[in-house]
Amino acid sequence: MTSRNWVKLFINTLLVGGLTTAIVGFIVRWNEFQPYFTEFKLLDILSTLVWLIVMGFLFSVISQMGFFAYLTVHRFGLGIFKSVSLWNAVQIVLILFGLFDLVYLRYENFAGSGDSVLPYFGPAILLLAIGLIVAWYKTKQTSQDAFIPAVFFMIVVTLVEWVPVLRVNEHSWFYLMMFALLACNAYQLLILHKLNMQSEQERQNRAKQSTDKRKGNQASNVKKTKKPSI
């Protein structure tokens, strides 16, 4: 990827994170922010909006760190296992393990006496559903080989990025960071191959321009050294 497209990816992902966090923040914390709108406290609304956008930028940076870390891990995995099918099998095991931990560990750490385990399946099912949808759309854009890596990234890498809030289990932060990370991760995953193609096209265009310029200089030099006819 060219530096120009990398900067484009960075800035756009920041915007996705900021916008998603602002929208989700007002929804999940509506009871807290509703008086700002009913009483038309414009300064409080703007300050809250700015704060949510800044938090979205932070979530976006975490997402981008996880994304580039996974690209490195994915290459290492292919190199270590020497087989795409074997590496995919390992990723499937890790996906199942991550979803199980999301349900079991949260239930063990945060459930009260007599609480049902069923509500703790909700975030895991939602995460799985979004991961499958994004992975399916990724395969429509690229190839079937991208399905398992895409699901792995959307689930396992999101869980790793989500850990600071999972440990606290505060309701509003839980969903605020979840949807911000999912939006940023989905955007990066779906736009990566397009930016790579643009980068390759830009390199080819630069190489062609450089070749044409070199040929033009050579033709110019030939004309300068050619003896005039009498």
Contacts in CASP RR format, 6 or more apart in sequence:
PFRMAT RR
TARGET T0000
AUTHOR 0000-0000-0000
METHOD contacts of the structure
MODEL  1
MTSRNWVKLFINTLLVGGLTTAIVGFIVRWNEFQPYFTEFKLLDILSTLV
WLIVMGFLFSVISQMGFFAYLTVHRFGLGIFKSVSLWNAVQIVLILFGLF
DLVYLRYENFAGSGDSVLPYFGPAILLLAIGLIVAWYKTKQTSQDAFIPA
VFFMIVVTLVEWVPVLRVNEHSWFYLMMFALLACNAYQLLILHKLNMQSE
QERQNRAKQSTDKRKGNQASNVKKTKKPSI
1 9 0 8 1.000
1 195 0 8 1.000
1 196 0 8 1.000
1 199 0 8 1.000
2 198 0 8 1.000
2 199 0 8 1.000
2 202 0 8 1.000
2 203 0 8 1.000
4 202 0 8 1.000
5 195 0 8 1.000
5 198 0 8 1.000
5 199 0 8 1.000
5 202 0 8 1.000
6 195 0 8 1.000
8 195 0 8 1.000
9 188 0 8 1.000
9 191 0 8 1.000
9 192 0 8 1.000
9 195 0 8 1.000
10 64 0 8 1.000
12 187 0 8 1.000
12 191 0 8 1.000
13 60 0 8 1.000
13 63 0 8 1.000
13 64 0 8 1.000
13 184 0 8 1.000
13 187 0 8 1.000
13 188 0 8 1.000
14 57 0 8 1.000
14 60 0 8 1.000
14 61 0 8 1.000
16 60 0 8 1.000
16 183 0 8 1.000
16 184 0 8 1.000
16 187 0 8 1.000
17 56 0 8 1.000
17 57 0 8 1.000
17 59 0 8 1.000
17 60 0 8 1.000
17 63 0 8 1.000
17 180 0 8 1.000
17 183 0 8 1.000
17 184 0 8 1.000
18 52 0 8 1.000
18 53 0 8 1.000
18 55 0 8 1.000
18 56 0 8 1.000
18 57 0 8 1.000
18 59 0 8 1.000
18 60 0 8 1.000
18 180 0 8 1.000
19 53 0 8 1.000
20 56 0 8 1.000
20 179 0 8 1.000
20 180 0 8 1.000
20 183 0 8 1.000
20 184 0 8 1.000
21 52 0 8 1.000
21 53 0 8 1.000
21 55 0 8 1.000
21 56 0 8 1.000
21 59 0 8 1.000
21 176 0 8 1.000
21 179 0 8 1.000
21 180 0 8 1.000
22 49 0 8 1.000
22 52 0 8 1.000
22 53 0 8 1.000
22 56 0 8 1.000
24 175 0 8 1.000
24 176 0 8 1.000
24 179 0 8 1.000
24 180 0 8 1.000
25 52 0 8 1.000
25 172 0 8 1.000
25 176 0 8 1.000
26 33 0 8 1.000
26 48 0 8 1.000
26 52 0 8 1.000
28 171 0 8 1.000
28 172 0 8 1.000
28 175 0 8 1.000
28 176 0 8 1.000
29 172 0 8 1.000
29 176 0 8 1.000
33 45 0 8 1.000
33 48 0 8 1.000
35 41 0 8 1.000
36 44 0 8 1.000
36 45 0 8 1.000
36 48 0 8 1.000
37 45 0 8 1.000
55 176 0 8 1.000
55 180 0 8 1.000
56 180 0 8 1.000
59 177 0 8 1.000
59 180 0 8 1.000
59 181 0 8 1.000
59 184 0 8 1.000
60 180 0 8 1.000
60 184 0 8 1.000
62 161 0 8 1.000
62 181 0 8 1.000
63 161 0 8 1.000
63 180 0 8 1.000
63 181 0 8 1.000
63 184 0 8 1.000
63 185 0 8 1.000
63 188 0 8 1.000
64 184 0 8 1.000
64 188 0 8 1.000
65 161 0 8 1.000
66 157 0 8 1.000
66 160 0 8 1.000
66 161 0 8 1.000
67 153 0 8 1.000
67 157 0 8 1.000
67 185 0 8 1.000
67 188 0 8 1.000
67 189 0 8 1.000
69 157 0 8 1.000
70 152 0 8 1.000
70 153 0 8 1.000
70 157 0 8 1.000
74 149 0 8 1.000
77 87 0 8 1.000
77 90 0 8 1.000
78 84 0 8 1.000
78 87 0 8 1.000
80 87 0 8 1.000
81 87 0 8 1.000
81 90 0 8 1.000
84 145 0 8 1.000
88 148 0 8 1.000
88 149 0 8 1.000
91 148 0 8 1.000
91 149 0 8 1.000
91 151 0 8 1.000
91 152 0 8 1.000
91 156 0 8 1.000
92 148 0 8 1.000
92 152 0 8 1.000
94 152 0 8 1.000
94 156 0 8 1.000
95 151 0 8 1.000
95 152 0 8 1.000
95 155 0 8 1.000
95 156 0 8 1.000
98 155 0 8 1.000
98 156 0 8 1.000
98 159 0 8 1.000
99 124 0 8 1.000
99 127 0 8 1.000
99 128 0 8 1.000
99 155 0 8 1.000
101 159 0 8 1.000
102 120 0 8 1.000
102 123 0 8 1.000
102 124 0 8 1.000
102 127 0 8 1.000
102 159 0 8 1.000
102 166 0 8 1.000
103 117 0 8 1.000
103 120 0 8 1.000
103 121 0 8 1.000
103 124 0 8 1.000
106 120 0 8 1.000
106 123 0 8 1.000
106 166 0 8 1.000
106 169 0 8 1.000
107 115 0 8 1.000
107 117 0 8 1.000
107 120 0 8 1.000
109 169 0 8 1.000
110 169 0 8 1.000
111 117 0 8 1.000
111 120 0 8 1.000
123 174 0 8 1.000
123 178 0 8 1.000
127 154 0 8 1.000
127 155 0 8 1.000
127 158 0 8 1.000
127 159 0 8 1.000
127 178 0 8 1.000
127 182 0 8 1.000
128 155 0 8 1.000
130 154 0 8 1.000
130 182 0 8 1.000
130 186 0 8 1.000
131 150 0 8 1.000
131 151 0 8 1.000
131 154 0 8 1.000
131 155 0 8 1.000
131 182 0 8 1.000
131 186 0 8 1.000
132 151 0 8 1.000
134 150 0 8 1.000
134 154 0 8 1.000
134 185 0 8 1.000
134 186 0 8 1.000
134 189 0 8 1.000
134 190 0 8 1.000
135 146 0 8 1.000
135 147 0 8 1.000
135 148 0 8 1.000
135 150 0 8 1.000
135 151 0 8 1.000
135 154 0 8 1.000
136 147 0 8 1.000
137 190 0 8 1.000
138 146 0 8 1.000
138 147 0 8 1.000
138 150 0 8 1.000
138 189 0 8 1.000
138 190 0 8 1.000
139 146 0 8 1.000
139 147 0 8 1.000
139 150 0 8 1.000
141 190 0 8 1.000
141 193 0 8 1.000
142 193 0 8 1.000
150 189 0 8 1.000
153 185 0 8 1.000
153 189 0 8 1.000
154 182 0 8 1.000
154 185 0 8 1.000
154 186 0 8 1.000
154 189 0 8 1.000
157 185 0 8 1.000
158 178 0 8 1.000
158 181 0 8 1.000
158 182 0 8 1.000
158 185 0 8 1.000
159 166 0 8 1.000
161 181 0 8 1.000
161 185 0 8 1.000
162 177 0 8 1.000
162 178 0 8 1.000
162 181 0 8 1.000
164 177 0 8 1.000
165 173 0 8 1.000
165 174 0 8 1.000
165 176 0 8 1.000
165 177 0 8 1.000
165 178 0 8 1.000
166 174 0 8 1.000
END
